[in-house]
Amino acid sequence: MKELVGSCKCCGKDIYCLDGFFNGVITDDKQTYCFDCQGAISKETENPQG
Ligand SMILES: [Zn+2]
């Protein structure tokens, strides 16, 4: 199953949920991003685990 969840707020790419696997990320602000853009964002926020 492939379910459209939303689109990346950064590049506009469609984000899908594939068999329970989410093809992107949702931020605390309920914004959806693809993995490419999320990587750039998490770099800014400096995740202490990173
Ligand atoms: Zn993106």
mmCIF file of the protein (N, C-alpha, C, O) and its ligand, coordinates in Angstrom:
data_MODEL
# 
_entry.id   MODEL 
# 
loop_
_entity.id 
_entity.type 
_entity.pdbx_number_of_molecules 
1 polymer     1 
2 non-polymer 1 
# 
_entity_poly.entity_id                      1 
_entity_poly.type                           'polypeptide(L)' 
_entity_poly.nstd_linkage                   no 
_entity_poly.nstd_monomer                   no 
_entity_poly.pdbx_seq_one_letter_code       MKELVGSCKCCGKDIYCLDGFFNGVITDDKQTYCFDCQGAISKETENPQG 
_entity_poly.pdbx_seq_one_letter_code_can   MKELVGSCKCCGKDIYCLDGFFNGVITDDKQTYCFDCQGAISKETENPQG 
_entity_poly.pdbx_strand_id                 A 
# 
loop_
_entity_poly_seq.entity_id 
_entity_poly_seq.num 
_entity_poly_seq.mon_id 
_entity_poly_seq.hetero 
1 1  MET n 
1 2  LYS n 
1 3  GLU n 
1 4  LEU n 
1 5  VAL n 
1 6  GLY n 
1 7  SER n 
1 8  CYS n 
1 9  LYS n 
1 10 CYS n 
1 11 CYS n 
1 12 GLY n 
1 13 LYS n 
1 14 ASP n 
1 15 ILE n 
1 16 TYR n 
1 17 CYS n 
1 18 LEU n 
1 19 ASP n 
1 20 GLY n 
1 21 PHE n 
1 22 PHE n 
1 23 ASN n 
1 24 GLY n 
1 25 VAL n 
1 26 ILE n 
1 27 THR n 
1 28 ASP n 
1 29 ASP n 
1 30 LYS n 
1 31 GLN n 
1 32 THR n 
1 33 TYR n 
1 34 CYS n 
1 35 PHE n 
1 36 ASP n 
1 37 CYS n 
1 38 GLN n 
1 39 GLY n 
1 40 ALA n 
1 41 ILE n 
1 42 SER n 
1 43 LYS n 
1 44 GLU n 
1 45 THR n 
1 46 GLU n 
1 47 ASN n 
1 48 PRO n 
1 49 GLN n 
1 50 GLY n 
# 
loop_
_struct_asym.id 
_struct_asym.entity_id 
A 1 
B 2 
# 
loop_
_chem_comp.id 
_chem_comp.type 
_chem_comp.mon_nstd_flag 
ALA 'L-peptide linking' y 
ASN 'L-peptide linking' y 
ASP 'L-peptide linking' y 
CYS 'L-peptide linking' y 
GLN 'L-peptide linking' y 
GLU 'L-peptide linking' y 
GLY 'peptide linking'   y 
ILE 'L-peptide linking' y 
LEU 'L-peptide linking' y 
LYS 'L-peptide linking' y 
MET 'L-peptide linking' y 
PHE 'L-peptide linking' y 
PRO 'L-peptide linking' y 
SER 'L-peptide linking' y 
THR 'L-peptide linking' y 
TYR 'L-peptide linking' y 
VAL 'L-peptide linking' y 
ZN  non-polymer         . 
# 
_pdbx_entity_nonpoly.entity_id   2 
_pdbx_entity_nonpoly.name        ? 
_pdbx_entity_nonpoly.comp_id     ZN 
# 
_pdbx_nonpoly_scheme.asym_id         B 
_pdbx_nonpoly_scheme.entity_id       2 
_pdbx_nonpoly_scheme.mon_id          ZN 
_pdbx_nonpoly_scheme.ndb_seq_num     1 
_pdbx_nonpoly_scheme.pdb_seq_num     101 
_pdbx_nonpoly_scheme.auth_seq_num    101 
_pdbx_nonpoly_scheme.pdb_mon_id      ZN 
_pdbx_nonpoly_scheme.auth_mon_id     ZN 
_pdbx_nonpoly_scheme.pdb_strand_id   A 
_pdbx_nonpoly_scheme.pdb_ins_code    . 
# 
loop_
_atom_site.group_PDB 
_atom_site.id 
_atom_site.type_symbol 
_atom_site.label_atom_id 
_atom_site.label_alt_id 
_atom_site.label_comp_id 
_atom_site.label_asym_id 
_atom_site.label_entity_id 
_atom_site.label_seq_id 
_atom_site.pdbx_PDB_ins_code 
_atom_site.Cartn_x 
_atom_site.Cartn_y 
_atom_site.Cartn_z 
_atom_site.occupancy 
_atom_site.B_iso_or_equiv 
_atom_site.pdbx_formal_charge 
_atom_site.auth_seq_id 
_atom_site.auth_comp_id 
_atom_site.auth_asym_id 
_atom_site.auth_atom_id 
_atom_site.pdbx_PDB_model_num 
ATOM   1   N  N  . MET A 1 1  ? 0.843  -1.200 0.000  1.00 0.00 ? 1   MET A N  1 
ATOM   2   C  CA . MET A 1 1  ? 0.000  0.000  0.000  1.00 0.00 ? 1   MET A CA 1 
ATOM   3   C  C  . MET A 1 1  ? 0.872  1.242  0.000  1.00 0.00 ? 1   MET A C  1 
ATOM   4   O  O  . MET A 1 1  ? 1.927  1.271  0.634  1.00 0.00 ? 1   MET A O  1 
ATOM   5   N  N  . LYS A 1 2  ? 0.434  2.253  -0.703 1.00 0.00 ? 2   LYS A N  1 
ATOM   6   C  CA . LYS A 1 2  ? 1.162  3.504  -0.794 1.00 0.00 ? 2   LYS A CA 1 
ATOM   7   C  C  . LYS A 1 2  ? 0.188  4.650  -0.539 1.00 0.00 ? 2   LYS A C  1 
ATOM   8   O  O  . LYS A 1 2  ? -0.754 4.868  -1.301 1.00 0.00 ? 2   LYS A O  1 
ATOM   9   N  N  . GLU A 1 3  ? 0.430  5.363  0.532  1.00 0.00 ? 3   GLU A N  1 
ATOM   10  C  CA . GLU A 1 3  ? -0.504 6.405  0.938  1.00 0.00 ? 3   GLU A CA 1 
ATOM   11  C  C  . GLU A 1 3  ? 0.186  7.762  0.944  1.00 0.00 ? 3   GLU A C  1 
ATOM   12  O  O  . GLU A 1 3  ? 1.212  7.946  1.598  1.00 0.00 ? 3   GLU A O  1 
ATOM   13  N  N  . LEU A 1 4  ? -0.383 8.700  0.216  1.00 0.00 ? 4   LEU A N  1 
ATOM   14  C  CA . LEU A 1 4  ? 0.198  10.034 0.177  1.00 0.00 ? 4   LEU A CA 1 
ATOM   15  C  C  . LEU A 1 4  ? -0.041 10.751 1.500  1.00 0.00 ? 4   LEU A C  1 
ATOM   16  O  O  . LEU A 1 4  ? -1.184 10.926 1.921  1.00 0.00 ? 4   LEU A O  1 
ATOM   17  N  N  . VAL A 1 5  ? 1.031  11.160 2.146  1.00 0.00 ? 5   VAL A N  1 
ATOM   18  C  CA . VAL A 1 5  ? 0.943  11.812 3.449  1.00 0.00 ? 5   VAL A CA 1 
ATOM   19  C  C  . VAL A 1 5  ? 0.969  13.326 3.293  1.00 0.00 ? 5   VAL A C  1 
ATOM   20  O  O  . VAL A 1 5  ? 0.249  14.048 3.982  1.00 0.00 ? 5   VAL A O  1 
ATOM   21  N  N  . GLY A 1 6  ? 1.800  13.789 2.389  1.00 0.00 ? 6   GLY A N  1 
ATOM   22  C  CA . GLY A 1 6  ? 1.921  15.233 2.186  1.00 0.00 ? 6   GLY A CA 1 
ATOM   23  C  C  . GLY A 1 6  ? 3.065  15.497 1.239  1.00 0.00 ? 6   GLY A C  1 
ATOM   24  O  O  . GLY A 1 6  ? 3.517  14.599 0.528  1.00 0.00 ? 6   GLY A O  1 
ATOM   25  N  N  . SER A 1 7  ? 3.530  16.722 1.230  1.00 0.00 ? 7   SER A N  1 
ATOM   26  C  CA . SER A 1 7  ? 4.662  17.058 0.378  1.00 0.00 ? 7   SER A CA 1 
ATOM   27  C  C  . SER A 1 7  ? 5.737  17.757 1.194  1.00 0.00 ? 7   SER A C  1 
ATOM   28  O  O  . SER A 1 7  ? 5.449  18.414 2.195  1.00 0.00 ? 7   SER A O  1 
ATOM   29  N  N  . CYS A 1 8  ? 6.964  17.607 0.758  1.00 0.00 ? 8   CYS A N  1 
ATOM   30  C  CA . CYS A 1 8  ? 8.090  18.211 1.455  1.00 0.00 ? 8   CYS A CA 1 
ATOM   31  C  C  . CYS A 1 8  ? 7.949  19.732 1.459  1.00 0.00 ? 8   CYS A C  1 
ATOM   32  O  O  . CYS A 1 8  ? 7.744  20.348 0.413  1.00 0.00 ? 8   CYS A O  1 
ATOM   33  N  N  . LYS A 1 9  ? 8.061  20.324 2.634  1.00 0.00 ? 9   LYS A N  1 
ATOM   34  C  CA . LYS A 1 9  ? 7.914  21.772 2.757  1.00 0.00 ? 9   LYS A CA 1 
ATOM   35  C  C  . LYS A 1 9  ? 9.085  22.502 2.115  1.00 0.00 ? 9   LYS A C  1 
ATOM   36  O  O  . LYS A 1 9  ? 9.007  23.697 1.834  1.00 0.00 ? 9   LYS A O  1 
ATOM   37  N  N  . CYS A 1 10 ? 10.162 21.776 1.890  1.00 0.00 ? 10  CYS A N  1 
ATOM   38  C  CA . CYS A 1 10 ? 11.381 22.401 1.378  1.00 0.00 ? 10  CYS A CA 1 
ATOM   39  C  C  . CYS A 1 10 ? 11.451 22.316 -0.150 1.00 0.00 ? 10  CYS A C  1 
ATOM   40  O  O  . CYS A 1 10 ? 11.637 23.333 -0.818 1.00 0.00 ? 10  CYS A O  1 
ATOM   41  N  N  . CYS A 1 11 ? 11.303 21.116 -0.702 1.00 0.00 ? 11  CYS A N  1 
ATOM   42  C  CA . CYS A 1 11 ? 11.481 20.931 -2.149 1.00 0.00 ? 11  CYS A CA 1 
ATOM   43  C  C  . CYS A 1 11 ? 10.172 20.575 -2.853 1.00 0.00 ? 11  CYS A C  1 
ATOM   44  O  O  . CYS A 1 11 ? 10.120 20.568 -4.083 1.00 0.00 ? 11  CYS A O  1 
ATOM   45  N  N  . GLY A 1 12 ? 9.117  20.278 -2.094 1.00 0.00 ? 12  GLY A N  1 
ATOM   46  C  CA . GLY A 1 12 ? 7.819  20.028 -2.711 1.00 0.00 ? 12  GLY A CA 1 
ATOM   47  C  C  . GLY A 1 12 ? 7.603  18.595 -3.164 1.00 0.00 ? 12  GLY A C  1 
ATOM   48  O  O  . GLY A 1 12 ? 6.569  18.283 -3.755 1.00 0.00 ? 12  GLY A O  1 
ATOM   49  N  N  . LYS A 1 13 ? 8.582  17.704 -2.889 1.00 0.00 ? 13  LYS A N  1 
ATOM   50  C  CA . LYS A 1 13 ? 8.448  16.306 -3.282 1.00 0.00 ? 13  LYS A CA 1 
ATOM   51  C  C  . LYS A 1 13 ? 7.339  15.625 -2.477 1.00 0.00 ? 13  LYS A C  1 
ATOM   52  O  O  . LYS A 1 13 ? 7.169  15.897 -1.289 1.00 0.00 ? 13  LYS A O  1 
ATOM   53  N  N  . ASP A 1 14 ? 6.587  14.737 -3.136 1.00 0.00 ? 14  ASP A N  1 
ATOM   54  C  CA . ASP A 1 14 ? 5.517  14.023 -2.453 1.00 0.00 ? 14  ASP A CA 1 
ATOM   55  C  C  . ASP A 1 14 ? 6.095  13.049 -1.435 1.00 0.00 ? 14  ASP A C  1 
ATOM   56  O  O  . ASP A 1 14 ? 7.083  12.366 -1.707 1.00 0.00 ? 14  ASP A O  1 
ATOM   57  N  N  . ILE A 1 15 ? 5.476  12.991 -0.271 1.00 0.00 ? 15  ILE A N  1 
ATOM   58  C  CA . ILE A 1 15 ? 5.904  12.088 0.794  1.00 0.00 ? 15  ILE A CA 1 
ATOM   59  C  C  . ILE A 1 15 ? 4.840  11.007 0.960  1.00 0.00 ? 15  ILE A C  1 
ATOM   60  O  O  . ILE A 1 15 ? 3.661  11.315 1.133  1.00 0.00 ? 15  ILE A O  1 
ATOM   61  N  N  . TYR A 1 16 ? 5.252  9.755  0.909  1.00 0.00 ? 16  TYR A N  1 
ATOM   62  C  CA . TYR A 1 16 ? 4.327  8.638  0.996  1.00 0.00 ? 16  TYR A CA 1 
ATOM   63  C  C  . TYR A 1 16 ? 4.601  7.786  2.228  1.00 0.00 ? 16  TYR A C  1 
ATOM   64  O  O  . TYR A 1 16 ? 5.703  7.773  2.778  1.00 0.00 ? 16  TYR A O  1 
ATOM   65  N  N  . CYS A 1 17 ? 3.548  7.070  2.641  1.00 0.00 ? 17  CYS A N  1 
ATOM   66  C  CA . CYS A 1 17 ? 3.704  6.031  3.640  1.00 0.00 ? 17  CYS A CA 1 
ATOM   67  C  C  . CYS A 1 17 ? 3.591  4.692  2.908  1.00 0.00 ? 17  CYS A C  1 
ATOM   68  O  O  . CYS A 1 17 ? 2.542  4.365  2.354  1.00 0.00 ? 17  CYS A O  1 
ATOM   69  N  N  . LEU A 1 18 ? 4.678  3.923  2.911  1.00 0.00 ? 18  LEU A N  1 
ATOM   70  C  CA . LEU A 1 18 ? 4.732  2.669  2.173  1.00 0.00 ? 18  LEU A CA 1 
ATOM   71  C  C  . LEU A 1 18 ? 4.725  1.496  3.140  1.00 0.00 ? 18  LEU A C  1 
ATOM   72  O  O  . LEU A 1 18 ? 5.724  1.237  3.811  1.00 0.00 ? 18  LEU A O  1 
ATOM   73  N  N  . ASP A 1 19 ? 3.590  0.775  3.216  1.00 0.00 ? 19  ASP A N  1 
ATOM   74  C  CA . ASP A 1 19 ? 3.497  -0.387 4.106  1.00 0.00 ? 19  ASP A CA 1 
ATOM   75  C  C  . ASP A 1 19 ? 3.957  -0.050 5.520  1.00 0.00 ? 19  ASP A C  1 
ATOM   76  O  O  . ASP A 1 19 ? 4.643  -0.852 6.154  1.00 0.00 ? 19  ASP A O  1 
ATOM   77  N  N  . GLY A 1 20 ? 3.593  1.108  6.011  1.00 0.00 ? 20  GLY A N  1 
ATOM   78  C  CA . GLY A 1 20 ? 3.942  1.507  7.372  1.00 0.00 ? 20  GLY A CA 1 
ATOM   79  C  C  . GLY A 1 20 ? 5.275  2.210  7.474  1.00 0.00 ? 20  GLY A C  1 
ATOM   80  O  O  . GLY A 1 20 ? 5.626  2.732  8.532  1.00 0.00 ? 20  GLY A O  1 
ATOM   81  N  N  . PHE A 1 21 ? 6.025  2.228  6.378  1.00 0.00 ? 21  PHE A N  1 
ATOM   82  C  CA . PHE A 1 21 ? 7.306  2.929  6.393  1.00 0.00 ? 21  PHE A CA 1 
ATOM   83  C  C  . PHE A 1 21 ? 7.115  4.319  5.814  1.00 0.00 ? 21  PHE A C  1 
ATOM   84  O  O  . PHE A 1 21 ? 6.751  4.471  4.648  1.00 0.00 ? 21  PHE A O  1 
ATOM   85  N  N  . PHE A 1 22 ? 7.360  5.325  6.628  1.00 0.00 ? 22  PHE A N  1 
ATOM   86  C  CA . PHE A 1 22 ? 7.160  6.705  6.207  1.00 0.00 ? 22  PHE A CA 1 
ATOM   87  C  C  . PHE A 1 22 ? 8.367  7.200  5.430  1.00 0.00 ? 22  PHE A C  1 
ATOM   88  O  O  . PHE A 1 22 ? 9.501  7.171  5.908  1.00 0.00 ? 22  PHE A O  1 
ATOM   89  N  N  . ASN A 1 23 ? 8.090  7.651  4.229  1.00 0.00 ? 23  ASN A N  1 
ATOM   90  C  CA . ASN A 1 23 ? 9.139  8.034  3.279  1.00 0.00 ? 23  ASN A CA 1 
ATOM   91  C  C  . ASN A 1 23 ? 9.670  9.446  3.520  1.00 0.00 ? 23  ASN A C  1 
ATOM   92  O  O  . ASN A 1 23 ? 10.037 10.146 2.576  1.00 0.00 ? 23  ASN A O  1 
ATOM   93  N  N  . GLY A 1 24 ? 9.708  9.861  4.794  1.00 0.00 ? 24  GLY A N  1 
ATOM   94  C  CA . GLY A 1 24 ? 10.184 11.201 5.111  1.00 0.00 ? 24  GLY A CA 1 
ATOM   95  C  C  . GLY A 1 24 ? 10.109 11.411 6.610  1.00 0.00 ? 24  GLY A C  1 
ATOM   96  O  O  . GLY A 1 24 ? 10.145 10.446 7.373  1.00 0.00 ? 24  GLY A O  1 
ATOM   97  N  N  . VAL A 1 25 ? 10.007 12.652 7.039  1.00 0.00 ? 25  VAL A N  1 
ATOM   98  C  CA . VAL A 1 25 ? 9.938  12.945 8.469  1.00 0.00 ? 25  VAL A CA 1 
ATOM   99  C  C  . VAL A 1 25 ? 8.881  14.017 8.717  1.00 0.00 ? 25  VAL A C  1 
ATOM   100 O  O  . VAL A 1 25 ? 8.572  14.830 7.846  1.00 0.00 ? 25  VAL A O  1 
ATOM   101 N  N  . ILE A 1 26 ? 8.333  13.991 9.941  1.00 0.00 ? 26  ILE A N  1 
ATOM   102 C  CA . ILE A 1 26 ? 7.426  15.061 10.364 1.00 0.00 ? 26  ILE A CA 1 
ATOM   103 C  C  . ILE A 1 26 ? 8.072  15.765 11.556 1.00 0.00 ? 26  ILE A C  1 
ATOM   104 O  O  . ILE A 1 26 ? 8.445  15.123 12.538 1.00 0.00 ? 26  ILE A O  1 
ATOM   105 N  N  . THR A 1 27 ? 8.197  17.062 11.464 1.00 0.00 ? 27  THR A N  1 
ATOM   106 C  CA . THR A 1 27 ? 8.837  17.826 12.531 1.00 0.00 ? 27  THR A CA 1 
ATOM   107 C  C  . THR A 1 27 ? 7.841  18.096 13.653 1.00 0.00 ? 27  THR A C  1 
ATOM   108 O  O  . THR A 1 27 ? 6.654  17.790 13.534 1.00 0.00 ? 27  THR A O  1 
ATOM   109 N  N  . ASP A 1 28 ? 8.341  18.671 14.742 1.00 0.00 ? 28  ASP A N  1 
ATOM   110 C  CA . ASP A 1 28 ? 7.463  19.030 15.859 1.00 0.00 ? 28  ASP A CA 1 
ATOM   111 C  C  . ASP A 1 28 ? 6.394  20.027 15.436 1.00 0.00 ? 28  ASP A C  1 
ATOM   112 O  O  . ASP A 1 28 ? 5.338  20.121 16.061 1.00 0.00 ? 28  ASP A O  1 
ATOM   113 N  N  . ASP A 1 29 ? 6.673  20.769 14.372 1.00 0.00 ? 29  ASP A N  1 
ATOM   114 C  CA . ASP A 1 29 ? 5.722  21.746 13.854 1.00 0.00 ? 29  ASP A CA 1 
ATOM   115 C  C  . ASP A 1 29 ? 4.701  21.123 12.910 1.00 0.00 ? 29  ASP A C  1 
ATOM   116 O  O  . ASP A 1 29 ? 3.907  21.829 12.288 1.00 0.00 ? 29  ASP A O  1 
ATOM   117 N  N  . LYS A 1 30 ? 4.726  19.772 12.805 1.00 0.00 ? 30  LYS A N  1 
ATOM   118 C  CA . LYS A 1 30 ? 3.821  19.047 11.904 1.00 0.00 ? 30  LYS A CA 1 
ATOM   119 C  C  . LYS A 1 30 ? 4.110  19.342 10.441 1.00 0.00 ? 30  LYS A C  1 
ATOM   120 O  O  . LYS A 1 30 ? 3.216  19.251 9.600  1.00 0.00 ? 30  LYS A O  1 
ATOM   121 N  N  . GLN A 1 31 ? 5.346  19.693 10.136 1.00 0.00 ? 31  GLN A N  1 
ATOM   122 C  CA . GLN A 1 31 ? 5.746  19.911 8.761  1.00 0.00 ? 31  GLN A CA 1 
ATOM   123 C  C  . GLN A 1 31 ? 6.380  18.625 8.243  1.00 0.00 ? 31  GLN A C  1 
ATOM   124 O  O  . GLN A 1 31 ? 7.112  17.947 8.965  1.00 0.00 ? 31  GLN A O  1 
ATOM   125 N  N  . THR A 1 32 ? 6.092  18.299 6.994  1.00 0.00 ? 32  THR A N  1 
ATOM   126 C  CA . THR A 1 32 ? 6.672  17.095 6.408  1.00 0.00 ? 32  THR A CA 1 
ATOM   127 C  C  . THR A 1 32 ? 7.851  17.457 5.506  1.00 0.00 ? 32  THR A C  1 
ATOM   128 O  O  . THR A 1 32 ? 7.810  18.433 4.757  1.00 0.00 ? 32  THR A O  1 
ATOM   129 N  N  . TYR A 1 33 ? 8.893  16.647 5.601  1.00 0.00 ? 33  TYR A N  1 
ATOM   130 C  CA . TYR A 1 33 ? 10.089 16.848 4.782  1.00 0.00 ? 33  TYR A CA 1 
ATOM   131 C  C  . TYR A 1 33 ? 10.558 15.499 4.242  1.00 0.00 ? 33  TYR A C  1 
ATOM   132 O  O  . TYR A 1 33 ? 10.370 14.462 4.877  1.00 0.00 ? 33  TYR A O  1 
ATOM   133 N  N  . CYS A 1 34 ? 11.168 15.532 3.069  1.00 0.00 ? 34  CYS A N  1 
ATOM   134 C  CA . CYS A 1 34 ? 11.800 14.326 2.565  1.00 0.00 ? 34  CYS A CA 1 
ATOM   135 C  C  . CYS A 1 34 ? 13.126 14.120 3.311  1.00 0.00 ? 34  CYS A C  1 
ATOM   136 O  O  . CYS A 1 34 ? 13.587 15.011 4.025  1.00 0.00 ? 34  CYS A O  1 
ATOM   137 N  N  . PHE A 1 35 ? 13.728 12.947 3.141  1.00 0.00 ? 35  PHE A N  1 
ATOM   138 C  CA . PHE A 1 35 ? 14.957 12.644 3.882  1.00 0.00 ? 35  PHE A CA 1 
ATOM   139 C  C  . PHE A 1 35 ? 16.096 13.591 3.503  1.00 0.00 ? 35  PHE A C  1 
ATOM   140 O  O  . PHE A 1 35 ? 16.891 13.993 4.352  1.00 0.00 ? 35  PHE A O  1 
ATOM   141 N  N  . ASP A 1 36 ? 16.163 13.940 2.227  1.00 0.00 ? 36  ASP A N  1 
ATOM   142 C  CA . ASP A 1 36 ? 17.231 14.831 1.783  1.00 0.00 ? 36  ASP A CA 1 
ATOM   143 C  C  . ASP A 1 36 ? 17.181 16.167 2.523  1.00 0.00 ? 36  ASP A C  1 
ATOM   144 O  O  . ASP A 1 36 ? 18.195 16.649 3.028  1.00 0.00 ? 36  ASP A O  1 
ATOM   145 N  N  . CYS A 1 37 ? 15.986 16.755 2.578  1.00 0.00 ? 37  CYS A N  1 
ATOM   146 C  CA . CYS A 1 37 ? 15.846 18.056 3.215  1.00 0.00 ? 37  CYS A CA 1 
ATOM   147 C  C  . CYS A 1 37 ? 15.931 17.927 4.732  1.00 0.00 ? 37  CYS A C  1 
ATOM   148 O  O  . CYS A 1 37 ? 16.440 18.827 5.400  1.00 0.00 ? 37  CYS A O  1 
ATOM   149 N  N  . GLN A 1 38 ? 15.450 16.844 5.270  1.00 0.00 ? 38  GLN A N  1 
ATOM   150 C  CA . GLN A 1 38 ? 15.516 16.638 6.721  1.00 0.00 ? 38  GLN A CA 1 
ATOM   151 C  C  . GLN A 1 38 ? 16.969 16.584 7.173  1.00 0.00 ? 38  GLN A C  1 
ATOM   152 O  O  . GLN A 1 38 ? 17.310 17.074 8.250  1.00 0.00 ? 38  GLN A O  1 
ATOM   153 N  N  . GLY A 1 39 ? 17.817 15.992 6.353  1.00 0.00 ? 39  GLY A N  1 
ATOM   154 C  CA . GLY A 1 39 ? 19.236 15.934 6.684  1.00 0.00 ? 39  GLY A CA 1 
ATOM   155 C  C  . GLY A 1 39 ? 19.826 17.325 6.804  1.00 0.00 ? 39  GLY A C  1 
ATOM   156 O  O  . GLY A 1 39 ? 20.613 17.604 7.708  1.00 0.00 ? 39  GLY A O  1 
ATOM   157 N  N  . ALA A 1 40 ? 19.441 18.190 5.888  1.00 0.00 ? 40  ALA A N  1 
ATOM   158 C  CA . ALA A 1 40 ? 19.929 19.559 5.918  1.00 0.00 ? 40  ALA A CA 1 
ATOM   159 C  C  . ALA A 1 40 ? 19.401 20.302 7.140  1.00 0.00 ? 40  ALA A C  1 
ATOM   160 O  O  . ALA A 1 40 ? 20.112 21.100 7.751  1.00 0.00 ? 40  ALA A O  1 
ATOM   161 N  N  . ILE A 1 41 ? 18.145 20.028 7.489  1.00 0.00 ? 41  ILE A N  1 
ATOM   162 C  CA . ILE A 1 41 ? 17.527 20.697 8.625  1.00 0.00 ? 41  ILE A CA 1 
ATOM   163 C  C  . ILE A 1 41 ? 18.159 20.243 9.935  1.00 0.00 ? 41  ILE A C  1 
ATOM   164 O  O  . ILE A 1 41 ? 18.487 21.069 10.787 1.00 0.00 ? 41  ILE A O  1 
ATOM   165 N  N  . SER A 1 42 ? 18.332 18.923 10.100 1.00 0.00 ? 42  SER A N  1 
ATOM   166 C  CA . SER A 1 42 ? 18.889 18.408 11.350 1.00 0.00 ? 42  SER A CA 1 
ATOM   167 C  C  . SER A 1 42 ? 20.323 18.899 11.548 1.00 0.00 ? 42  SER A C  1 
ATOM   168 O  O  . SER A 1 42 ? 20.802 18.989 12.679 1.00 0.00 ? 42  SER A O  1 
ATOM   169 N  N  . LYS A 1 43 ? 20.999 19.212 10.455 1.00 0.00 ? 43  LYS A N  1 
ATOM   170 C  CA . LYS A 1 43 ? 22.335 19.783 10.576 1.00 0.00 ? 43  LYS A CA 1 
ATOM   171 C  C  . LYS A 1 43 ? 22.257 21.143 11.258 1.00 0.00 ? 43  LYS A C  1 
ATOM   172 O  O  . LYS A 1 43 ? 23.100 21.481 12.089 1.00 0.00 ? 43  LYS A O  1 
ATOM   173 N  N  . GLU A 1 44 ? 21.245 21.913 10.902 1.00 0.00 ? 44  GLU A N  1 
ATOM   174 C  CA . GLU A 1 44 ? 21.056 23.237 11.499 1.00 0.00 ? 44  GLU A CA 1 
ATOM   175 C  C  . GLU A 1 44 ? 20.748 23.146 12.989 1.00 0.00 ? 44  GLU A C  1 
ATOM   176 O  O  . GLU A 1 44 ? 21.283 23.910 13.792 1.00 0.00 ? 44  GLU A O  1 
ATOM   177 N  N  . THR A 1 45 ? 19.877 22.201 13.351 1.00 0.00 ? 45  THR A N  1 
ATOM   178 C  CA . THR A 1 45 ? 19.411 22.129 14.729 1.00 0.00 ? 45  THR A CA 1 
ATOM   179 C  C  . THR A 1 45 ? 20.432 21.445 15.644 1.00 0.00 ? 45  THR A C  1 
ATOM   180 O  O  . THR A 1 45 ? 20.264 21.448 16.863 1.00 0.00 ? 45  THR A O  1 
ATOM   181 N  N  . GLU A 1 46 ? 21.475 20.867 15.074 1.00 0.00 ? 46  GLU A N  1 
ATOM   182 C  CA . GLU A 1 46 ? 22.545 20.245 15.854 1.00 0.00 ? 46  GLU A CA 1 
ATOM   183 C  C  . GLU A 1 46 ? 22.024 19.223 16.862 1.00 0.00 ? 46  GLU A C  1 
ATOM   184 O  O  . GLU A 1 46 ? 22.096 19.429 18.074 1.00 0.00 ? 46  GLU A O  1 
ATOM   185 N  N  . ASN A 1 47 ? 21.520 18.163 16.356 1.00 0.00 ? 47  ASN A N  1 
ATOM   186 C  CA . ASN A 1 47 ? 21.078 17.062 17.199 1.00 0.00 ? 47  ASN A CA 1 
ATOM   187 C  C  . ASN A 1 47 ? 22.238 16.529 18.042 1.00 0.00 ? 47  ASN A C  1 
ATOM   188 O  O  . ASN A 1 47 ? 23.262 16.129 17.489 1.00 0.00 ? 47  ASN A O  1 
ATOM   189 N  N  . PRO A 1 48 ? 22.095 16.516 19.377 1.00 0.00 ? 48  PRO A N  1 
ATOM   190 C  CA . PRO A 1 48 ? 23.183 16.065 20.252 1.00 0.00 ? 48  PRO A CA 1 
ATOM   191 C  C  . PRO A 1 48 ? 23.594 14.612 20.010 1.00 0.00 ? 48  PRO A C  1 
ATOM   192 O  O  . PRO A 1 48 ? 24.711 14.222 20.352 1.00 0.00 ? 48  PRO A O  1 
ATOM   193 N  N  . GLN A 1 49 ? 22.715 13.820 19.431 1.00 0.00 ? 49  GLN A N  1 
ATOM   194 C  CA . GLN A 1 49 ? 23.059 12.440 19.113 1.00 0.00 ? 49  GLN A CA 1 
ATOM   195 C  C  . GLN A 1 49 ? 23.940 12.350 17.866 1.00 0.00 ? 49  GLN A C  1 
ATOM   196 O  O  . GLN A 1 49 ? 24.639 11.360 17.654 1.00 0.00 ? 49  GLN A O  1 
ATOM   197 N  N  . GLY A 1 50 ? 23.893 13.400 17.049 1.00 0.00 ? 50  GLY A N  1 
ATOM   198 C  CA . GLY A 1 50 ? 24.609 13.352 15.790 1.00 0.00 ? 50  GLY A CA 1 
ATOM   199 C  C  . GLY A 1 50 ? 26.091 13.443 15.986 1.00 0.00 ? 50  GLY A C  1 
ATOM   200 O  O  . GLY A 1 50 ? 26.845 13.416 15.014 1.00 0.00 ? 50  GLY A O  1 
HETATM 201 ZN ZN . ZN  B 2 .  ? 12.641 17.859 0.245  1.00 0.00 2 101 ZN  A ZN 1 
# 
